Amino acid sequence: MTTTIAVLQHEPATGLGRFADVLARLGVCHEVVWTTHRPLPDLRDFDGVLVLGGSFTVRDLRLRPAQRWIRDAVDNDVPYLGICLGGQLLARALGARVERGGAEVGVHSVFLTEAAGRDPLFRGLPRRLDVFGFHGEAFALPRGAVPLAGSLACTYQAFRYGESAYGLQFHAEVRAGELARWRHVGGYRRLLTESGREWSDLTSELDVAAGTLDELAGHLLERWVSVIADVSALRPHAAVSA
């Protein structure tokens, strides 16, 4: 059976990046759903939900329907992977705070917890990873969630809720081409100004880390697709509530 996922995208400039190549290689079908443009689809049409980052804040009123939809997905055990804003939306949907602070811009290290060594997504990865960050807000840990990674500037970089819902604060999917498009997005420009960094610095860092990020993106997405398969095998005829 073909795996089909919903990819929630908030703005044109912030897309799948290197995740698109991984999904194609794995033969995973995906439907891009614009969270701010039209009603969200029926969850029963999808085996998993991938929510991308964006320059919005979780408090943006346009994202309220997406937040309710995300909560429904988690309540119905639909595998979830949230990247940056997508991770923040998951945390907020689960009742955790998302606040300014812990800002990170550029390539930096995250450190995996002991629990990550036993986690389906992070198992087999080194305890220290190079990732790309571009955020001015950070999530607290939802009640009942398992912390999987943190950094020097941001206590929680990744968590798992339940068996199949993941929130990541960092990016593995961003390439220099995506970053070039971010230069035209007001929210990203403001954050870069606040950080005191330059676009050229970030582009250089991404170029140097490209191979590492390719491997990390492939590892995480392949493992998440395996989680989807495991959930589908356990509940092949389960119906998701509307």
N, C-alpha and C positions, 0 to 999 in steps of 0.2 A: 504494500500500500504506500502511495506517495505521501510524504509529510508536507503539510501546508501550514505556513505560519503567517500571522499578521505582523507587518512591520509598521509601527506607529511612528510617523515622521511629522515634525512640527513646523518645519520651514524648509524651503528648497535647498539652502546652502549646507544643511547638516544631514547628510545621507548615510548610506550603508558603508561607503568607503571600501576597504579591503574585505569587509564581511560579504560583499556581493560576490566576490570571486570564490569565497569559501562555500557559500550557499549553492552556487552553480556547480562546484566540484562535487558536493555531497548530493546533488540532485534534489535539493529541497525547494519546493515551490513557495513563493512568497507574494503577498499582496500588500502594496504600500497603501496605508490608510492615513489620510491627512487629518490630524486631530482637530485642527481649527477650521476646517472647510466644510465638513459634512457630518451627518450622524454616523456614529461608529457602528460597525457591522455586528452581526450575530456571532457570539463567541463559539457557537456550535459548529461554525464553518472552519475552525482552525484547531490545529494540534498544539500550537504554542504561540506566544506573543513576544516579539522583540521590540522594545521601545528605545528609540534613539535619543541622543542629546539634543540640545538646542540653546538658543540665547535667552529663552524665556525664564521667568522665575516660576516656581511651583504655585505661587499665589496668583498668577495670571488667571483671570476669570475665564478665559477661553479654554483653559485646560481642566475646568471642573468636570465636564462630561467624561474626559479621558480618565480622570482620577477615579470616578465612580466605576467606570468600565474595568479599570485595573483591579479595583477591589473585588469586583465580581469574578474576574479571571482567577485571582488568588483563592477566593472562597470556593471556587469550583475545581481547584487543583489543576488549572491549565498552566503548564510550564511557562515561566516568565523570565526574561532576561532584560534588565534595564541598564542602559549606559548613560552615565552622568545625569542629565535631567531625568532620564528614564529610571535611574536608580533612586533619585530624589522623589519622584512621583510615587514609586512603590513605597518608600519609607513613610511618606506623608499619608498615603492611603491606609497604611497600617497603624497610623496614629503617632508616628515619631516626628520630632521637630526637624525642620529644615531651615537653617539660619545662615546669615552671613558669617564668614570666618573660615579659616583653613584654606584660603585661596591658594591655588597652584596653577601656574602657567608654564608649559613646556615639558620636556622629558625629565622625569624624576623617578626615584625608586619607591616601591611599595614593599612591605614586609609581610609575609604570610604568617598566619597564626598556626598554632599546633593543630587546630581543628581543620584547617585547610588541607593538611596532609592526608586527611581521611575523606575529604569532600569529593564528590563525583567530578566537579569541574576543575578543581585546583590540584587534585592529587597528581603527583609526578612532576610538578613544577618546582624550580628552585625556591628557596625561602625568600630570596630577594629578586624582585623583578623590575625591569625598566619599563615604564609606561608613559603615556602622554596625558597631561592634565590641562584642563582649561575650564576652571570653575571658580566662582567667587562665593558660592554657598556650599554647605556640607550638611549631610544628614546625621542625625543621631541614630542609635541602634534601636530598631523597633522591639517592643516587648516580645520575648520568645524567639528572637532571631539569633543566628549563630554568626559571630564576627569571623571574617575570613582573611582580611588584610587591612593594613593601616599604613600611614606614612608619617614622616616627621612633622608635617604641617597639618595633617588631617587624620584624626583618630580612627575613623572608619572609612575604609576605601572599598570594602566589599562585605556583603553579608548574604546569608541564605535564610529564607523564611520557609518553614515547612520542608517538604522534600524537593521542591522543584521551582521555587521562586528566588531569583537572584537580583540583587541590586549592586551595581558597580559604580564607583565615583569616577574611575579613570577610563581612558580611551585606549583601545588597542587597534581600532579600525581606521584612525585618521591618517591620511597621507598628505603629502605636500600639496597635491591638487585640491583636496578639500579645504586645507588651511588657506589657500589662495582665495577661495570663495568666501571664507569667513571675514576677510578684510572688508567686504562690502556690507556686513551686518553690524548695525549700530551697537548692539549689546556686546558683541565680541570686541569691537574697537574700544569701547569704554573700559572693558575689563583689562585689555592689554595696556591701556594708558595707566590705569591704576597700578598695574604690576610693575611698571617701569621698564618693561622689556620691549624688544623690537621684533617685527614680523620676520626680518631676515635671520635673527637668532633662532627663532622657532623652526623656520624652514631648514636651517642647517642641522639642528638637533634631530629633526624628523628624518632627514636624509641619512644621518649616521646610524640612527636606530631602526631603519626600515626593515632590515632582516630580522632583528629581534622581535619587532612588533608584528611582522608577518607570521612568525612562528607562534607567538602568543595568541593572536587573533584566531589562527587555525585551531590551536589546542582548545581554547575556550569554547568556540562555536561547535567544533566537532563533539566535544564532551556534552554540550548542552543539547545537541540534536540526539545524542544517545540517551539523555535523560528523557526527552520527549518520547523516544521509542519505548523506554521502560514503562513510562506512565501509560502509554497507549496499550501496551501488552497487558498491563494489570487491569485496565478498565476499557476494553475494546468496544463495549456497547454502552458506556456511560453517557448519559444525556446531561448537557450543561444547561442550567436554568437560564431563561431569557432575562 
